[in-house]
């Protein structure tokens, strides 16, 4: 376990049950301390944007008002978030996008996840005794995968965009050049991550002038503005070839990193068939591997269809019981079977089959708990052939974009590439760097997710679109590492099963269980009645600060509704009306 994670918890034992309370480290940000930007549901009849930063939302709305489509707005938002949300928005990271295109009524998904560099090796984060070296996969030059964001946004624009590429990057260039006001929440994030942001000279150069007094400070990023100008002019080649690619490769070489010009030049995003399933009468379209999110949301929904959740009641003790058990089976399978499908045969059909879901449901009895140690990832013997941020956009024509992208940890690897303003990801930590050793989200992995050159690390990011009667119902997606999958699951249940509006679906408390460690994690707190019932049933419980942040857009009676999650209080949804 990473040391930082160990520090996070003080465990108080009550009898034989462990009841864990979160220890709040200095600088930790509690969303209840902030005035959320979103005060009420945004409503519009033409289009809607939802992102984790109101300035990026404004950029998206501006593009839609200029006549751009959802793809144009998404490209502009992707670049704008790289400027205004440096903890997660990025051009030095990667992600996924799920699309519904109204012109051919088809669903698409694009995988622009980072790739392991050509010089990576399976044991690159282990010492000679095979022990994981602390922080090596999370901090510094060696922690990065080959970034995919610029190539992904470029590819989406090539296929579906309508406005000029350069015009879509202009708002981001202006925000980087002229600067923008640091919000109280961003200031606290900069304080919380000060150690990481001062660990490398170039990162110091970008961030340290803003410490310690953030009040009304304008955050400018001239190097990033310059990099964005090159990308605006030269397209994807502006990042993957020429001056910027050379700077990345040289900086890597000078500091023990391994990403080369060849890695950058060879990087390609992949258009993949999205996973399509249903929950009752709702069609769910979501991201396939190398995200684990889509497949496990489908698996869990399939199991949950065997229970009368409405009768149990939202977040009742019995509901928490059933959800926790279902989650354990899904995350157990994740640890064994999920990885990059270009390198490993992921048993998608089996994991998403109704028979398997029924089998799991037979093991779940309300009031009883199967300890995680007794739940083993299922063996499928025969082969089958077959600090992250989310944004969603729907446009006038009915095109829908749901995208989650990331640097992995907040502020990624902490490395800014010299003279470029590019903050790099630490996505290599999403590989299983050693069997049985959890990554920073406590997730376990196996051969399916071991490091191999050019392979993509397994992800939990779950951009998803839901349809009712062949019409958009809602889009959902979230940051939050391992907790993304369960946050997206609960957002679907909240809106489908409990008929909540976007604000209620967002505000409802979320629970999480990921098989190992064997504990339910619950946001904020729990009534004594529920707590004691769950403890008596045999659960360990940990009260956590929220780790997820949904960006929901719902369509109802030809009106779009959006609501930025208060958990990251700069989140904001805004629409355009005729
Ligand atoms: O791809 C993944 O699953 C992780 N790299 C996501 C990281 C994340 O959500 C961090 N945000 N809070």
Boltz pocket constraint, residues with backbone or C-beta under 6 A from the ligand:
constraints:
  - pocket:
      binder: B
      contacts: [[A, 387], [A, 388], [A, 389], [A, 406], [A, 407], [A, 408], [A, 409], [A, 410], [A, 427], [A, 430], [A, 458], [A, 459], [A, 460], [A, 461], [A, 478], [A, 479], [A, 480], [A, 481], [A, 482], [A, 484], [A, 547]]
      max_distance: 6.0
